[in-house]
Amino acid sequence: MGKTSRPVTAGVLNIITGVIGLTGAFTAFFAFFAMTVTLDIYIPVFPEFISGVVLAFAIISLLFSLLIVVSGVFATQRKYWGLALAGSIAAVLGLFFLGIPALILVALSKDEFDRAAT
């Protein structure tokens, strides 16, 4: 079977999803630091666990987004089908309207990935 544009399209969709996720992660990190610095001054009865929840969300979002971007890069290179598939599954959890097409395209293009790298 010849090479199609399916893996490249899936990779681009994953990279877009990952960049959007990274933007959200950095926004959550900013919110965490803003909460720890300013809320103690303005709202002294602010529950401290909320800033911990925001930090945990930021870290998890950062890790998932990095996985999605790396898998998108490998999908465009047609390497490591398993990693590309895992990143596409993570992309479904991030932005389902971009992740579902990426997941379908990666799954359908398994034969186009490098055999030595999978």
Biopython code that builds the backbone (N, CA, C, O; Angstrom):
import numpy as np
from Bio.PDB.StructureBuilder import StructureBuilder

atoms = [
    (1, "MET", "N", (0.843, -1.180, 0.000)),
    (1, "MET", "CA", (0.000, 0.000, 0.000)),
    (1, "MET", "C", (0.887, 1.243, 0.000)),
    (1, "MET", "O", (1.898, 1.288, 0.702)),
    (2, "GLY", "N", (0.514, 2.236, -0.778)),
    (2, "GLY", "CA", (1.290, 3.465, -0.880)),
    (2, "GLY", "C", (1.106, 4.364, 0.331)),
    (2, "GLY", "O", (0.267, 4.132, 1.201)),
    (3, "LYS", "N", (1.906, 5.371, 0.341)),
    (3, "LYS", "CA", (1.828, 6.315, 1.456)),
    (3, "LYS", "C", (0.721, 7.321, 1.199)),
    (3, "LYS", "O", (0.602, 7.882, 0.110)),
    (4, "THR", "N", (-0.082, 7.532, 2.228)),
    (4, "THR", "CA", (-1.157, 8.513, 2.149)),
    (4, "THR", "C", (-0.826, 9.671, 3.086)),
    (4, "THR", "O", (0.214, 9.675, 3.743)),
    (5, "SER", "N", (-1.704, 10.628, 3.136)),
    (5, "SER", "CA", (-1.485, 11.775, 4.019)),
    (5, "SER", "C", (-2.135, 11.584, 5.386)),
    (5, "SER", "O", (-2.155, 12.515, 6.192)),
    (6, "ARG", "N", (-2.665, 10.399, 5.658)),
    (6, "ARG", "CA", (-3.351, 10.169, 6.934)),
    (6, "ARG", "C", (-2.462, 10.349, 8.150)),
    (6, "ARG", "O", (-2.880, 11.028, 9.088)),
    (7, "PRO", "N", (-1.244, 9.777, 8.197)),
    (7, "PRO", "CA", (-0.416, 9.973, 9.390)),
    (7, "PRO", "C", (0.000, 11.431, 9.592)),
    (7, "PRO", "O", (0.077, 11.912, 10.722)),
    (8, "VAL", "N", (0.265, 12.117, 8.497)),
    (8, "VAL", "CA", (0.662, 13.524, 8.606)),
    (8, "VAL", "C", (-0.504, 14.365, 9.113)),
    (8, "VAL", "O", (-0.323, 15.246, 9.954)),
    (9, "THR", "N", (-1.688, 14.093, 8.605)),
    (9, "THR", "CA", (-2.869, 14.820, 9.065)),
    (9, "THR", "C", (-3.125, 14.545, 10.536)),
    (9, "THR", "O", (-3.420, 15.468, 11.296)),
    (10, "ALA", "N", (-3.016, 13.290, 10.947)),
    (10, "ALA", "CA", (-3.200, 12.941, 12.353)),
    (10, "ALA", "C", (-2.140, 13.613, 13.221)),
    (10, "ALA", "O", (-2.438, 14.088, 14.317)),
    (11, "GLY", "N", (-0.911, 13.651, 12.730)),
    (11, "GLY", "CA", (0.155, 14.307, 13.484)),
    (11, "GLY", "C", (-0.090, 15.791, 13.661)),
    (11, "GLY", "O", (0.137, 16.339, 14.739)),
    (12, "VAL", "N", (-0.548, 16.437, 12.616)),
    (12, "VAL", "CA", (-0.846, 17.871, 12.706)),
    (12, "VAL", "C", (-1.991, 18.114, 13.686)),
    (12, "VAL", "O", (-1.939, 19.055, 14.478)),
    (13, "LEU", "N", (-3.022, 17.276, 13.638)),
    (13, "LEU", "CA", (-4.124, 17.413, 14.586)),
    (13, "LEU", "C", (-3.643, 17.212, 16.026)),
    (13, "LEU", "O", (-4.070, 17.927, 16.933)),
    (14, "ASN", "N", (-2.754, 16.239, 16.230)),
    (14, "ASN", "CA", (-2.207, 16.027, 17.572)),
    (14, "ASN", "C", (-1.357, 17.205, 18.019)),
    (14, "ASN", "O", (-1.437, 17.617, 19.177)),
    (15, "ILE", "N", (-0.553, 17.749, 17.131)),
    (15, "ILE", "CA", (0.290, 18.887, 17.506)),
    (15, "ILE", "C", (-0.575, 20.088, 17.869)),
    (15, "ILE", "O", (-0.290, 20.781, 18.846)),
    (16, "ILE", "N", (-1.623, 20.341, 17.099)),
    (16, "ILE", "CA", (-2.523, 21.459, 17.421)),
    (16, "ILE", "C", (-3.169, 21.237, 18.782)),
    (16, "ILE", "O", (-3.236, 22.157, 19.597)),
    (17, "THR", "N", (-3.646, 20.021, 19.031)),
    (17, "THR", "CA", (-4.261, 19.707, 20.315)),
    (17, "THR", "C", (-3.264, 19.868, 21.452)),
    (17, "THR", "O", (-3.602, 20.404, 22.507)),
    (18, "GLY", "N", (-2.035, 19.403, 21.241)),
    (18, "GLY", "CA", (-1.017, 19.519, 22.279)),
    (18, "GLY", "C", (-0.642, 20.956, 22.580)),
    (18, "GLY", "O", (-0.436, 21.310, 23.741)),
    (19, "VAL", "N", (-0.550, 21.786, 21.560)),
    (19, "VAL", "CA", (-0.211, 23.198, 21.776)),
    (19, "VAL", "C", (-1.331, 23.902, 22.534)),
    (19, "VAL", "O", (-1.067, 24.727, 23.409)),
    (20, "ILE", "N", (-2.572, 23.583, 22.203)),
    (20, "ILE", "CA", (-3.693, 24.158, 22.949)),
    (20, "ILE", "C", (-3.648, 23.686, 24.399)),
    (20, "ILE", "O", (-3.906, 24.465, 25.317)),
    (21, "GLY", "N", (-3.323, 22.417, 24.605)),
    (21, "GLY", "CA", (-3.192, 21.887, 25.964)),
    (21, "GLY", "C", (-2.049, 22.528, 26.728)),
    (21, "GLY", "O", (-2.176, 22.797, 27.922)),
    (22, "LEU", "N", (-0.929, 22.776, 26.051)),
    (22, "LEU", "CA", (0.189, 23.455, 26.709)),
    (22, "LEU", "C", (-0.194, 24.871, 27.121)),
    (22, "LEU", "O", (0.209, 25.346, 28.183)),
    (23, "THR", "N", (-0.967, 25.537, 26.283)),
    (23, "THR", "CA", (-1.448, 26.872, 26.636)),
    (23, "THR", "C", (-2.304, 26.816, 27.899)),
    (23, "THR", "O", (-2.174, 27.662, 28.783)),
    (24, "GLY", "N", (-3.175, 25.817, 27.976)),
    (24, "GLY", "CA", (-3.997, 25.650, 29.176)),
    (24, "GLY", "C", (-3.171, 25.306, 30.400)),
    (24, "GLY", "O", (-3.459, 25.781, 31.499)),
    (25, "ALA", "N", (-2.140, 24.479, 30.219)),
    (25, "ALA", "CA", (-1.287, 24.110, 31.349)),
    (25, "ALA", "C", (-0.533, 25.327, 31.881)),
    (25, "ALA", "O", (-0.449, 25.525, 33.093)),
    (26, "PHE", "N", (0.010, 26.136, 30.984)),
    (26, "PHE", "CA", (0.731, 27.322, 31.439)),
    (26, "PHE", "C", (-0.213, 28.339, 32.071)),
    (26, "PHE", "O", (0.179, 29.061, 32.988)),
    (27, "THR", "N", (-1.440, 28.401, 31.594)),
    (27, "THR", "CA", (-2.432, 29.261, 32.218)),
    (27, "THR", "C", (-2.748, 28.773, 33.634)),
    (27, "THR", "O", (-2.904, 29.578, 34.552)),
    (28, "ALA", "N", (-2.841, 27.460, 33.805)),
    (28, "ALA", "CA", (-3.089, 26.906, 35.139)),
    (28, "ALA", "C", (-1.904, 27.156, 36.069)),
    (28, "ALA", "O", (-2.101, 27.447, 37.249)),
    (29, "PHE", "N", (-0.667, 27.047, 35.555)),
    (29, "PHE", "CA", (0.500, 27.379, 36.380)),
    (29, "PHE", "C", (0.460, 28.848, 36.797)),
    (29, "PHE", "O", (0.748, 29.177, 37.947)),
    (30, "PHE", "N", (0.106, 29.721, 35.872)),
    (30, "PHE", "CA", (-0.009, 31.141, 36.200)),
    (30, "PHE", "C", (-1.086, 31.356, 37.257)),
    (30, "PHE", "O", (-0.899, 32.139, 38.187)),
    (31, "ALA", "N", (-2.213, 30.662, 37.114)),
    (31, "ALA", "CA", (-3.294, 30.791, 38.097)),
    (31, "ALA", "C", (-2.842, 30.289, 39.464)),
    (31, "ALA", "O", (-3.184, 30.878, 40.489)),
    (32, "PHE", "N", (-2.075, 29.203, 39.480)),
    (32, "PHE", "CA", (-1.575, 28.692, 40.757)),
    (32, "PHE", "C", (-0.685, 29.716, 41.445)),
    (32, "PHE", "O", (-0.847, 29.986, 42.636)),
    (33, "PHE", "N", (0.249, 30.281, 40.702)),
    (33, "PHE", "CA", (1.149, 31.258, 41.316)),
    (33, "PHE", "C", (0.405, 32.529, 41.723)),
    (33, "PHE", "O", (0.724, 33.137, 42.745)),
    (34, "ALA", "N", (-0.578, 32.926, 40.931)),
    (34, "ALA", "CA", (-1.378, 34.093, 41.295)),
    (34, "ALA", "C", (-2.188, 33.818, 42.559)),
    (34, "ALA", "O", (-2.341, 34.693, 43.411)),
    (35, "MET", "N", (-2.703, 32.598, 42.673)),
    (35, "MET", "CA", (-3.484, 32.244, 43.857)),
    (35, "MET", "C", (-2.623, 32.212, 45.109)),
    (35, "MET", "O", (-3.042, 32.685, 46.165)),
    (36, "THR", "N", (-1.432, 31.661, 44.995)),
    (36, "THR", "CA", (-0.591, 31.540, 46.190)),
    (36, "THR", "C", (-0.058, 32.888, 46.649)),
    (36, "THR", "O", (0.201, 33.079, 47.837)),
    (37, "VAL", "N", (0.107, 33.818, 45.726)),
    (37, "VAL", "CA", (0.657, 35.121, 46.097)),
    (37, "VAL", "C", (-0.426, 36.094, 46.544)),
    (37, "VAL", "O", (-0.279, 36.752, 47.574)),
    (38, "THR", "N", (-1.499, 36.191, 45.790)),
    (38, "THR", "CA", (-2.462, 37.261, 46.046)),
    (38, "THR", "C", (-3.634, 36.870, 46.927)),
    (38, "THR", "O", (-4.146, 37.710, 47.667)),
    (39, "LEU", "N", (-4.069, 35.631, 46.871)),
    (39, "LEU", "CA", (-5.286, 35.302, 47.598)),
    (39, "LEU", "C", (-5.084, 35.285, 49.107)),
    (39, "LEU", "O", (-6.031, 35.522, 49.858)),
    (40, "ASP", "N", (-3.881, 35.011, 49.556)),
    (40, "ASP", "CA", (-3.635, 35.082, 50.995)),
    (40, "ASP", "C", (-3.756, 36.514, 51.501)),
    (40, "ASP", "O", (-4.092, 36.747, 52.662)),
    (41, "ILE", "N", (-3.485, 37.453, 50.634)),
    (41, "ILE", "CA", (-3.567, 38.857, 51.033)),
    (41, "ILE", "C", (-5.011, 39.333, 51.013)),
    (41, "ILE", "O", (-5.465, 39.977, 51.960)),
    (42, "TYR", "N", (-5.734, 39.024, 49.945)),
    (42, "TYR", "CA", (-7.080, 39.566, 49.762)),
    (42, "TYR", "C", (-8.180, 38.701, 50.366)),
    (42, "TYR", "O", (-9.200, 39.229, 50.808)),
    (43, "ILE", "N", (-7.996, 37.399, 50.394)),
    (43, "ILE", "CA", (-9.005, 36.497, 50.950)),
    (43, "ILE", "C", (-8.292, 35.585, 51.954)),
    (43, "ILE", "O", (-7.821, 34.510, 51.583)),
    (44, "PRO", "N", (-8.211, 35.999, 53.209)),
    (44, "PRO", "CA", (-7.424, 35.221, 54.176)),
    (44, "PRO", "C", (-8.047, 33.865, 54.520)),
    (44, "PRO", "O", (-7.343, 33.004, 55.046)),
    (45, "VAL", "N", (-9.333, 33.639, 54.248)),
    (45, "VAL", "CA", (-9.955, 32.357, 54.582)),
    (45, "VAL", "C", (-10.032, 31.432, 53.369)),
    (45, "VAL", "O", (-10.797, 30.467, 53.373)),
    (46, "PHE", "N", (-9.258, 31.717, 52.350)),
    (46, "PHE", "CA", (-9.251, 30.907, 51.126)),
    (46, "PHE", "C", (-8.723, 29.512, 51.447)),
    (46, "PHE", "O", (-7.644, 29.381, 52.024)),
    (47, "PRO", "N", (-9.474, 28.460, 51.078)),
    (47, "PRO", "CA", (-8.994, 27.101, 51.349)),
    (47, "PRO", "C", (-7.721, 26.802, 50.564)),
    (47, "PRO", "O", (-7.672, 27.003, 49.350)),
    (48, "GLU", "N", (-6.713, 26.330, 51.249)),
    (48, "GLU", "CA", (-5.415, 26.123, 50.601)),
    (48, "GLU", "C", (-5.403, 24.939, 49.639)),
    (48, "GLU", "O", (-4.574, 24.892, 48.730)),
    (49, "PHE", "N", (-6.301, 23.994, 49.826)),
    (49, "PHE", "CA", (-6.272, 22.822, 48.953)),
    (49, "PHE", "C", (-6.656, 23.163, 47.512)),
    (49, "PHE", "O", (-6.315, 22.420, 46.592)),
    (50, "ILE", "N", (-7.356, 24.273, 47.307)),
    (50, "ILE", "CA", (-7.761, 24.639, 45.953)),
    (50, "ILE", "C", (-6.541, 24.971, 45.101)),
    (50, "ILE", "O", (-6.489, 24.609, 43.926)),
    (51, "SER", "N", (-5.569, 25.650, 45.678)),
    (51, "SER", "CA", (-4.358, 25.934, 44.906)),
    (51, "SER", "C", (-3.601, 24.651, 44.597)),
    (51, "SER", "O", (-2.963, 24.550, 43.549)),
    (52, "GLY", "N", (-3.660, 23.674, 45.489)),
    (52, "GLY", "CA", (-3.041, 22.373, 45.211)),
    (52, "GLY", "C", (-3.737, 21.633, 44.084)),
    (52, "GLY", "O", (-3.088, 20.966, 43.278)),
    (53, "VAL", "N", (-5.052, 21.750, 44.028)),
    (53, "VAL", "CA", (-5.810, 21.119, 42.941)),
    (53, "VAL", "C", (-5.443, 21.770, 41.607)),
    (53, "VAL", "O", (-5.284, 21.081, 40.600)),
    (54, "VAL", "N", (-5.310, 23.089, 41.604)),
    (54, "VAL", "CA", (-4.932, 23.793, 40.375)),
    (54, "VAL", "C", (-3.531, 23.375, 39.937)),
    (54, "VAL", "O", (-3.286, 23.175, 38.748)),
    (55, "LEU", "N", (-2.610, 23.242, 40.895)),
    (55, "LEU", "CA", (-1.248, 22.809, 40.560)),
    (55, "LEU", "C", (-1.250, 21.382, 40.000)),
    (55, "LEU", "O", (-0.553, 21.105, 39.024)),
    (56, "ALA", "N", (-2.012, 20.492, 40.595)),
    (56, "ALA", "CA", (-2.089, 19.118, 40.105)),
    (56, "ALA", "C", (-2.664, 19.087, 38.688)),
    (56, "ALA", "O", (-2.167, 18.357, 37.831)),
    (57, "PHE", "N", (-3.709, 19.880, 38.445)),
    (57, "PHE", "CA", (-4.279, 19.965, 37.100)),
    (57, "PHE", "C", (-3.237, 20.474, 36.111)),
    (57, "PHE", "O", (-3.144, 19.965, 34.994)),
    (58, "ALA", "N", (-2.462, 21.464, 36.508)),
    (58, "ALA", "CA", (-1.456, 22.036, 35.613)),
    (58, "ALA", "C", (-0.384, 21.007, 35.264)),
    (58, "ALA", "O", (0.033, 20.913, 34.109)),
    (59, "ILE", "N", (0.059, 20.244, 36.244)),
    (59, "ILE", "CA", (1.103, 19.241, 35.989)),
    (59, "ILE", "C", (0.581, 18.131, 35.092)),
    (59, "ILE", "O", (1.256, 17.731, 34.144)),
    (60, "ILE", "N", (-0.617, 17.627, 35.383)),
    (60, "ILE", "CA", (-1.198, 16.562, 34.563)),
    (60, "ILE", "C", (-1.438, 17.055, 33.139)),
    (60, "ILE", "O", (-1.160, 16.340, 32.176)),
    (61, "SER", "N", (-1.948, 18.264, 33.007)),
    (61, "SER", "CA", (-2.187, 18.833, 31.681)),
    (61, "SER", "C", (-0.876, 19.006, 30.916)),
    (61, "SER", "O", (-0.826, 18.758, 29.712)),
    (62, "LEU", "N", (0.172, 19.424, 31.599)),
    (62, "LEU", "CA", (1.475, 19.585, 30.949)),
    (62, "LEU", "C", (2.001, 18.251, 30.437)),
    (62, "LEU", "O", (2.488, 18.172, 29.309)),
    (63, "LEU", "N", (1.907, 17.205, 31.251)),
    (63, "LEU", "CA", (2.410, 15.897, 30.839)),
    (63, "LEU", "C", (1.617, 15.323, 29.661)),
    (63, "LEU", "O", (2.199, 14.808, 28.706)),
    (64, "PHE", "N", (0.288, 15.416, 29.737)),
    (64, "PHE", "CA", (-0.532, 14.924, 28.627)),
    (64, "PHE", "C", (-0.254, 15.715, 27.353)),
    (64, "PHE", "O", (-0.165, 15.138, 26.269)),
    (65, "SER", "N", (-0.118, 17.025, 27.479)),
    (65, "SER", "CA", (0.112, 17.858, 26.297)),
    (65, "SER", "C", (1.461, 17.558, 25.652)),
    (65, "SER", "O", (1.574, 17.535, 24.427)),
    (66, "LEU", "N", (2.473, 17.331, 26.465)),
    (66, "LEU", "CA", (3.781, 16.963, 25.916)),
    (66, "LEU", "C", (3.714, 15.620, 25.197)),
    (66, "LEU", "O", (4.310, 15.452, 24.133)),
    (67, "LEU", "N", (2.987, 14.661, 25.779)),
    (67, "LEU", "CA", (2.799, 13.369, 25.127)),
    (67, "LEU", "C", (2.111, 13.540, 23.782)),
    (67, "LEU", "O", (2.489, 12.904, 22.798)),
    (68, "ILE", "N", (1.110, 14.393, 23.742)),
    (68, "ILE", "CA", (0.359, 14.598, 22.500)),
    (68, "ILE", "C", (1.230, 15.249, 21.433)),
    (68, "ILE", "O", (1.186, 14.851, 20.269)),
    (69, "VAL", "N", (2.020, 16.245, 21.822)),
    (69, "VAL", "CA", (2.895, 16.916, 20.840)),
    (69, "VAL", "C", (3.958, 15.957, 20.316)),
    (69, "VAL", "O", (4.203, 15.901, 19.111)),
    (70, "VAL", "N", (4.593, 15.201, 21.214)),
    (70, "VAL", "CA", (5.634, 14.258, 20.784)),
    (70, "VAL", "C", (5.039, 13.190, 19.872)),
    (70, "VAL", "O", (5.646, 12.821, 18.867)),
    (71, "SER", "N", (3.854, 12.694, 20.220)),
    (71, "SER", "CA", (3.238, 11.685, 19.363)),
    (71, "SER", "C", (2.850, 12.269, 18.010)),
    (71, "SER", "O", (2.897, 11.571, 16.998)),
    (72, "GLY", "N", (2.466, 13.542, 17.983)),
    (72, "GLY", "CA", (2.160, 14.182, 16.714)),
    (72, "GLY", "C", (3.381, 14.301, 15.821)),
    (72, "GLY", "O", (3.296, 14.113, 14.607)),
    (73, "VAL", "N", (4.512, 14.613, 16.425)),
    (73, "VAL", "CA", (5.753, 14.694, 15.654)),
    (73, "VAL", "C", (6.112, 13.328, 15.079)),
    (73, "VAL", "O", (6.480, 13.221, 13.909)),
    (74, "PHE", "N", (6.007, 12.283, 15.900)),
    (74, "PHE", "CA", (6.326, 10.947, 15.412)),
    (74, "PHE", "C", (5.325, 10.463, 14.371)),
    (74, "PHE", "O", (5.690, 9.723, 13.459)),
    (75, "ALA", "N", (4.069, 10.874, 14.499)),
    (75, "ALA", "CA", (3.084, 10.477, 13.492)),
    (75, "ALA", "C", (3.393, 11.121, 12.144)),
    (75, "ALA", "O", (3.236, 10.486, 11.102)),
    (76, "THR", "N", (3.832, 12.379, 12.160)),
    (76, "THR", "CA", (4.181, 13.016, 10.887)),
    (76, "THR", "C", (5.415, 12.374, 10.256)),
    (76, "THR", "O", (5.580, 12.404, 9.037)),
    (77, "GLN", "N", (6.276, 11.796, 11.085)),
    (77, "GLN", "CA", (7.458, 11.101, 10.580)),
    (77, "GLN", "C", (7.185, 9.629, 10.259)),
    (77, "GLN", "O", (8.050, 8.936, 9.724)),
    (78, "ARG", "N", (5.995, 9.165, 10.585)),
    (78, "ARG", "CA", (5.593, 7.764, 10.401)),
    (78, "ARG", "C", (6.484, 6.814, 11.189)),
    (78, "ARG", "O", (6.911, 5.779, 10.677)),
    (79, "LYS", "N", (6.758, 7.173, 12.434)),
    (79, "LYS", "CA", (7.554, 6.341, 13.335)),
    (79, "LYS", "C", (6.764, 6.078, 14.609)),
    (79, "LYS", "O", (5.908, 6.871, 15.002)),
    (80, "TYR", "N", (7.063, 4.958, 15.241)),
    (80, "TYR", "CA", (6.503, 4.609, 16.550)),
    (80, "TYR", "C", (4.978, 4.682, 16.563)),
    (80, "TYR", "O", (4.386, 5.569, 17.178)),
    (81, "TRP", "N", (4.364, 3.739, 15.875)),
    (81, "TRP", "CA", (2.912, 3.721, 15.769)),
    (81, "TRP", "C", (2.240, 3.638, 17.135)),
    (81, "TRP", "O", (1.215, 4.283, 17.357)),
    (82, "GLY", "N", (2.798, 2.861, 18.045)),
    (82, "GLY", "CA", (2.200, 2.727, 19.370)),
    (82, "GLY", "C", (2.167, 4.045, 20.125)),
    (82, "GLY", "O", (1.176, 4.366, 20.781)),
    (83, "LEU", "N", (3.247, 4.808, 20.034)),
    (83, "LEU", "CA", (3.284, 6.115, 20.687)),
    (83, "LEU", "C", (2.332, 7.091, 20.005)),
    (83, "LEU", "O", (1.676, 7.890, 20.673)),
    (84, "ALA", "N", (2.256, 7.029, 18.701)),
    (84, "ALA", "CA", (1.316, 7.890, 17.980)),
    (84, "ALA", "C", (-0.119, 7.558, 18.362)),
    (84, "ALA", "O", (-0.953, 8.454, 18.495)),
    (85, "LEU", "N", (-0.405, 6.285, 18.537)),
    (85, "LEU", "CA", (-1.742, 5.873, 18.941)),
    (85, "LEU", "C", (-2.039, 6.321, 20.371)),
    (85, "LEU", "O", (-3.136, 6.801, 20.656)),
    (86, "ALA", "N", (-1.071, 6.167, 21.265)),
    (86, "ALA", "CA", (-1.268, 6.596, 22.651)),
    (86, "ALA", "C", (-1.486, 8.108, 22.731)),
    (86, "ALA", "O", (-2.336, 8.573, 23.490)),
    (87, "GLY", "N", (-0.737, 8.858, 21.967)),
    (87, "GLY", "CA", (-0.926, 10.304, 21.946)),
    (87, "GLY", "C", (-2.261, 10.707, 21.362)),
    (87, "GLY", "O", (-2.861, 11.692, 21.794)),
    (88, "SER", "N", (-2.732, 9.950, 20.380)),
    (88, "SER", "CA", (-4.048, 10.243, 19.810)),
    (88, "SER", "C", (-5.159, 9.940, 20.809)),
    (88, "SER", "O", (-6.160, 10.655, 20.863)),
    (89, "ILE", "N", (-4.985, 8.890, 21.596)),
    (89, "ILE", "CA", (-5.963, 8.591, 22.644)),
    (89, "ILE", "C", (-5.968, 9.701, 23.681)),
    (89, "ILE", "O", (-7.030, 10.111, 24.149)),
    (90, "ALA", "N", (-4.783, 10.192, 24.045)),
    (90, "ALA", "CA", (-4.708, 11.314, 24.985)),
    (90, "ALA", "C", (-5.328, 12.574, 24.378)),
    (90, "ALA", "O", (-5.922, 13.382, 25.092)),
    (91, "ALA", "N", (-5.191, 12.738, 23.078)),
    (91, "ALA", "CA", (-5.787, 13.898, 22.405)),
    (91, "ALA", "C", (-7.310, 13.842, 22.448)),
    (91, "ALA", "O", (-7.970, 14.880, 22.505)),
    (92, "VAL", "N", (-7.865, 12.636, 22.420)),
    (92, "VAL", "CA", (-9.319, 12.494, 22.547)),
    (92, "VAL", "C", (-9.766, 13.022, 23.909)),
    (92, "VAL", "O", (-10.821, 13.647, 24.018)),
    (93, "LEU", "N", (-8.979, 12.778, 24.931)),
    (93, "LEU", "CA", (-9.308, 13.279, 26.265)),
    (93, "LEU", "C", (-9.144, 14.792, 26.345)),
    (93, "LEU", "O", (-9.818, 15.448, 27.140)),
    (94, "GLY", "N", (-8.258, 15.345, 25.532)),
    (94, "GLY", "CA", (-8.022, 16.786, 25.547)),
    (94, "GLY", "C", (-9.080, 17.547, 24.763)),
    (94, "GLY", "O", (-9.905, 18.253, 25.342)),
    (95, "LEU", "N", (-9.052, 17.403, 23.476)),
    (95, "LEU", "CA", (-10.038, 18.040, 22.591)),
    (95, "LEU", "C", (-10.612, 16.948, 21.700)),
    (95, "LEU", "O", (-9.995, 16.563, 20.707)),
    (96, "PHE", "N", (-11.775, 16.456, 22.051)),
    (96, "PHE", "CA", (-12.312, 15.293, 21.365)),
    (96, "PHE", "C", (-12.600, 15.553, 19.891)),
    (96, "PHE", "O", (-12.517, 14.629, 19.081)),
    (97, "PHE", "N", (-12.939, 16.798, 19.520)),
    (97, "PHE", "CA", (-13.265, 17.055, 18.113)),
    (97, "PHE", "C", (-12.024, 17.079, 17.234)),
    (97, "PHE", "O", (-12.143, 16.982, 16.013)),
    (98, "LEU", "N", (-10.842, 17.205, 17.814)),
    (98, "LEU", "CA", (-9.601, 17.031, 17.049)),
    (98, "LEU", "C", (-8.978, 15.667, 17.310)),
    (98, "LEU", "O", (-8.317, 15.106, 16.437)),
    (99, "GLY", "N", (-9.188, 15.132, 18.513)),
    (99, "GLY", "CA", (-8.578, 13.863, 18.886)),
    (99, "GLY", "C", (-9.201, 12.661, 18.210)),
    (99, "GLY", "O", (-8.497, 11.718, 17.851)),
    (100, "ILE", "N", (-10.520, 12.679, 18.031)),
    (100, "ILE", "CA", (-11.192, 11.536, 17.404)),
    (100, "ILE", "C", (-10.743, 11.354, 15.953)),
    (100, "ILE", "O", (-10.412, 10.234, 15.566)),
    (101, "PRO", "N", (-10.719, 12.409, 15.139)),
    (101, "PRO", "CA", (-10.188, 12.191, 13.776)),
    (101, "PRO", "C", (-8.720, 11.749, 13.775)),
    (101, "PRO", "O", (-8.321, 10.923, 12.954)),
    (102, "ALA", "N", (-7.921, 12.299, 14.692)),
    (102, "ALA", "CA", (-6.513, 11.891, 14.756)),
    (102, "ALA", "C", (-6.397, 10.424, 15.140)),
    (102, "ALA", "O", (-5.579, 9.700, 14.572)),
    (103, "LEU", "N", (-7.197, 9.979, 16.087)),
    (103, "LEU", "CA", (-7.175, 8.583, 16.505)),
    (103, "LEU", "C", (-7.583, 7.663, 15.359)),
    (103, "LEU", "O", (-6.960, 6.625, 15.138)),
    (104, "ILE", "N", (-8.611, 8.037, 14.645)),
    (104, "ILE", "CA", (-9.070, 7.214, 13.522)),
    (104, "ILE", "C", (-8.011, 7.160, 12.421)),
    (104, "ILE", "O", (-7.757, 6.100, 11.849)),
    (105, "LEU", "N", (-7.402, 8.296, 12.132)),
    (105, "LEU", "CA", (-6.391, 8.338, 11.065)),
    (105, "LEU", "C", (-5.149, 7.538, 11.436)),
    (105, "LEU", "O", (-4.578, 6.854, 10.586)),
    (106, "VAL", "N", (-4.721, 7.616, 12.701)),
    (106, "VAL", "CA", (-3.555, 6.833, 13.122)),
    (106, "VAL", "C", (-3.879, 5.345, 13.091)),
    (106, "VAL", "O", (-3.064, 4.535, 12.649)),
    (107, "ALA", "N", (-5.058, 4.993, 13.557)),
    (107, "ALA", "CA", (-5.433, 3.573, 13.569)),
    (107, "ALA", "C", (-5.525, 3.003, 12.152)),
    (107, "ALA", "O", (-5.121, 1.865, 11.914)),
    (108, "LEU", "N", (-6.048, 3.779, 11.226)),
    (108, "LEU", "CA", (-6.178, 3.298, 9.849)),
    (108, "LEU", "C", (-4.849, 3.239, 9.099)),
    (108, "LEU", "O", (-4.724, 2.515, 8.112)),
    (109, "SER", "N", (-3.871, 3.987, 9.556)),
    (109, "SER", "CA", (-2.610, 4.057, 8.819)),
    (109, "SER", "C", (-1.484, 3.275, 9.495)),
    (109, "SER", "O", (-0.313, 3.621, 9.339)),
    (110, "LYS", "N", (-1.820, 2.241, 10.231)),
    (110, "LYS", "CA", (-0.803, 1.442, 10.920)),
    (110, "LYS", "C", (0.235, 0.875, 9.950)),
    (110, "LYS", "O", (1.421, 0.825, 10.278)),
    (111, "ASP", "N", (-0.192, 0.452, 8.775)),
    (111, "ASP", "CA", (0.723, -0.160, 7.804)),
    (111, "ASP", "C", (1.729, 0.823, 7.235)),
    (111, "ASP", "O", (2.749, 0.408, 6.684)),
    (112, "GLU", "N", (1.466, 2.113, 7.354)),
    (112, "GLU", "CA", (2.371, 3.110, 6.790)),
    (112, "GLU", "C", (3.520, 3.477, 7.727)),
    (112, "GLU", "O", (4.464, 4.150, 7.314)),
    (113, "PHE", "N", (3.448, 3.045, 8.965)),
    (113, "PHE", "CA", (4.496, 3.381, 9.928)),
    (113, "PHE", "C", (5.689, 2.455, 9.745)),
    (113, "PHE", "O", (5.548, 1.324, 9.279)),
    (114, "ASP", "N", (6.848, 2.943, 10.113)),
    (114, "ASP", "CA", (8.099, 2.217, 9.977)),
    (114, "ASP", "C", (8.049, 0.953, 10.824)),
    (114, "ASP", "O", (7.809, 1.020, 12.029)),
    (115, "ARG", "N", (8.271, -0.177, 10.211)),
    (115, "ARG", "CA", (8.214, -1.462, 10.937)),
    (115, "ARG", "C", (9.320, -1.602, 11.972)),
    (115, "ARG", "O", (9.100, -2.202, 13.024)),
    (116, "ALA", "N", (10.484, -1.071, 11.703)),
    (116, "ALA", "CA", (11.610, -1.222, 12.626)),
    (116, "ALA", "C", (11.412, -0.414, 13.895)),
    (116, "ALA", "O", (11.982, -0.750, 14.934)),
    (117, "ALA", "N", (10.621, 0.639, 13.831)),
    (117, "ALA", "CA", (10.455, 1.506, 14.993)),
    (117, "ALA", "C", (9.264, 1.126, 15.846)),
    (117, "ALA", "O", (9.141, 1.628, 16.963)),
    (118, "THR", "N", (8.374, 0.254, 15.367)),
    (118, "THR", "CA", (7.180, -0.084, 16.165)),
    (118, "THR", "C", (7.389, -1.257, 17.061)),
    (118, "THR", "O", (6.475, -1.651, 17.786)),
]
sb = StructureBuilder()
sb.init_structure("model")
sb.init_model(0)
sb.init_chain("A")
sb.init_seg("    ")
for serial, (resi, resn, name, xyz) in enumerate(atoms, 1):
    if name == "N":
        sb.init_residue(resn, " ", resi, " ")
    sb.init_atom(name, np.array(xyz, "f"), 0.0, 1.0, " ", f" {name:<3s}", serial, name[0])
structure = sb.get_structure()
